[in-house]
Amino acid sequence: MDTTDSATKAEFAYRTLRQDILEARLRPGVPLRLGQIRETYGMGWTPLREALSRLEAEHLVTSTANKGFTVAMVSMAELRDLTEARRLVELPMLTQSIAHGDVDWETALVAAHFRLSRCKPPVENPEDLFVSDWETHHTAFHFALVSACKSPWQMRFYLQIHDHLRRHHRALTFMPTLDASKEPQWHESPVYRALRDAVALEPHTELMNAAIDRDVERAVSLLDVHIELTKQVFAAADTKTKSETPV
C-alpha cells in the first residue's frame, strides 16, 4: 500500500472516531470493539489501531490489557476541574488577544458573533443536529475572542481543554437535557433556567463589544461570569441526576 494512502486512511479514521467521541455519539464508557468499528466505519485494521493510539494519547480513549479500548469516562468532578482549567488559561489569553488584536481580528470576531446569532439555542431544541450546529459556532466565537493571543502553548492547552469540555457538555448536559425537555415542567426547571442563561446570545454580544472596545477589565469580568454560568448548568444537572437516583 502506498505510504501516503495509508497515512490518509489513518487520518480519516482518527478524525472520524474523534468527532463521534467528542459529540458523544460514541458514549463514555462504551467498549470499542475493533471488528464492530471496522464494519460500521469501513476502516482497515492498521488505520484503526493508529487512530485509537492517538485518541488514547489525548485521553479520549482508554485501553486495558486483555480488554481492549474503551471511550474514556466523564464525570462531574472532571468537568469542574476542566472548567477551572479553562478559567486559568482563557482569561489571560483574552487579555493578550485584546492587546494584540488588529482590524482582521475584530472582523473575524464580529463575523463569528453573527454566525452564532443565526443559530437556534440548544435549550429550545436539544436535538443532535441543532446542538452540533450551535456548538460549532459557539466554539468558533470563543476561539475568535482569543485568536490574537501570541502564545502557541496557551493555544494548545486552550484547544485541548475545550475539546474535553465539549464532550463533557454533551454527555452531562445536552444529552440529559434532550430527555428532560420532554417533561411537562421543563421550562420551569432549574436546569432549563441555568442552560438558558448560559447559552443566551446577549452575554456573548456584551463580551464582543467589550473586547472590540479594548475594555480589558470588563471583557475579562464578562468572560469570568460566562464561565461561572456554565458551572451553574452543571450543578443544576448534577442535582437533578442525584435526585432521580434511587437510594
C-alpha angles and dihedrals in degrees: 000000000000112000092228091050091050092050091048092052091048091051091049091050091048096048094044095050092041092054093050091048094049091049091045094239081127098050124224111268095020114139112241102221106195096214093051093046091049090053095044097045101027094237130153123237097252098048090045094052092046090050093049091049091054091047090050090054088055091051092243092112132034129202132205128192111263091001103071129210129343132182106257116258124246128216140179089242092056091044091055089049091050091049092054090046088052091054093050093051105032101047095058089043090055090051091052093044093054090049094051103028117118134191091286089055091050091048093050091048093051091047092050090050091050092052090049090051090058092058123093109239112251090230088072096042114016094178113135096251094052094043091051092049093049093044092052094053094039090053090047091053094052091045090052089054094058099028094105091061109122099211114099092192093052089050091052091051090046094053093046093050092048093050091054092043090052091056092047091048090053096047100037104030117018099037093051088043091059090060094040092051089066092061118100095237095044096119091053096049125109090235092057093048094047093047092045091055093045096052098037116127096223097073089049090052091051090048092051092049093049091050094049090046087054090236096152097176094052094042093051091046092051092048091049090052090048092053090048090054090058089053089055090055090053092047092050092047091047092050091050092049093050092047090055095047112102114242 
